[in-house]
Amino acid sequence: MICIDYQSIRMTMTPRELKAHKMAHKHLKEVPVFTAQKRGRLPKPFKGLGGSRIESTGMLNVSSDHIAFMYWRDGTILTDRSFYAYLFCRLANGDISPLFEFHWHPSHKGFHCKTPCRTASNFANRTLPGAPELALKTKPTLDPKSPTDRLELVMAFCQSCGISLPDLDPDTLSLW
């Protein structure tokens, strides 16, 4: 296991350690299916996530040490919608620690990601508040409500995290 147990050691994750997580073998067995998310069905930090506007993949095992989670929030117009994706590693005590957050907010920030590099905070069972934020280049017109665009968002997240995908042809998929 390559995760640091942040419960017992408060240390900064280095870019080298983050790269080791990215390079570790991770694979999605199938195209993730987004379904309505009910509150209280997910572990921390997403325990309260849910409602009529939220669809998620649930927690997806992408390796023995890594978990991916994705969700999108609907809205009446594009700027009210958003897409989020997370890569976590399992800690020795059963907690999860975030390695990568992928955000798409059409209303204000566009595409960006967060990583725990060079931070001294304990992020176990949390997202990455206050972590360094990086802008990402991708299509600014993607709409998470569109199944085709949502697939592109999933593919962009997986590429950023080093997660291999099943053979996909975006032009022929209609799984959502």
N, C-alpha and C positions, 0 to 999 in steps of 0.2 A: 504494500500500500504506500502511495506517495504523498498522502495527506499529512499535514501537520496537525497535531492534536492541540487546537487553540485553547482547550479547557485547561490544560496543564502548562502550556508554554505560550506566552504572549510575545510573538516575534513577528517581524515584518516579512511578508511574502516577497521574495525577490522575483524579478522578471525571469530568471533562470528556472525557478520552481514553477512559475506559471506556465512557462514554455514546456516543461516536462509534463504538465497536465494536458496541455494542448496536443502534444505529440503521443500521449498514451493512446492505445487502441480503443476507440469508441465507435459504436455503430448503432444506428437506428434500424431495427429489424423490418419495419414497415413505415409507410407514410403515416404520420400522426393524424389522428382523427380528433377534431375539436367538438366537444359536446357541452351542453349547459352545465355550469358549475354551481353546485349547491354549497352554501356556507357550512363550515365546520367539517368538510370532508377531506381537507388537506392538512399536512403537518405544518408546524411553524415554519416559516413566517407567513404562510398563506392561509392560515386557519379561518380568517374572517372573509376571505375572498369568495365572492359569489354574487348571485343576483341575476335578474333577467337579461342584463346586458353583457354578461361575461360567459365566454366559452373557453374551455381549456383542454389540454391533452392529458391532464393528470401527470403524476410523476412517472417518467419514462426511464427505465434502466438502460443506459447506453454502454456500460461496462460494469465490472464487479465493484468498481470504486466510484463511478460517476453516475449522476442522475441529471436528466434534462427535464425542464418544465416550460411550457409555453401557454400563453393565453392572449386573447384579444378582447377588447371592449368595444361594443357597438355604440353607434350614435346616429342621429338623423342625417348628419352631413359628415363628410370626410374629416374635417377638423375636430369633430367630436369623437373620432375613433382612435384606437391605439393598439399596439402590439408589443408584447413583452416576452422575452425568452431568457431562461436562466440555465447555467451549468453549475452543478454542485458536486462536491466530493463528500463521500461518507467518512465520518470521523470514527475513531476507534470506540468511542462511547455511544455510538448510535446517532449522534447529531449529524447535521449536514452543514457544510461550509460553502458559501458562494465563491465561485471562481470567475464567473463572467455574467454580466447582465447586458442584455440587448434590448434597447427601447426604440420605439417608433412613435413619436408624438407629432402628427401632422400640424397640430395647432401652433406649436411654438419652438420645439427644438429639432425636429427632424430626427434622423438616425443618430444614435450615439450608444456608447457602451461604457460600462464601468468594470474595473478590475480591483482586486484587493492589494495590488502591488504598492510597496512602499508605504503601507499604512500600519499603524500599531494597534488598531482596534480589533476586538474580538467579534467576528461576524458570525459565529456559530448560531444556526437557526435564525438568521436575519438576512436581509438583503444587504446592499452595500451603501448605506447612507454616508455621505461625506467622502466616499472613495473617489479616486481620480476618474475623470470622465473624458472620453475620447470621441471625436466625431468620426462617423463612418461614411464612406461614399457608396451610395446605392441610389436606385431610382426614387426621386422625391414624389412620384405620383402613385406609388403602390397603395392600394386600399385593402386593409385587412378583412373587409367584408366580402371581397371577391375571392373565391376559392383559388383561382389561378395566382392572384397577387399574394395571398396568404402562403401558398406553396413557395413562392419566391422568397418571402420573408423567412420561412423555415429553412430554406436552402442557404440563405445568406448567414443565418445564425449558425447552422451546422458547419459551414465553411470557416467561419470565424473561430469556432471552437475545436476544429479538427475532428468533427463527427462525420463518419462516412454514412452515406445514405444508400438505400436500395436503388437499383437502377431505375431512374425516373425520367420520364419524358413529359415535361410540363404541358406540352400541347395536347397530349392524349389523356391526361389524368382528370378525372371528374369524381374523386372520391369523397368530396365534402358536400 
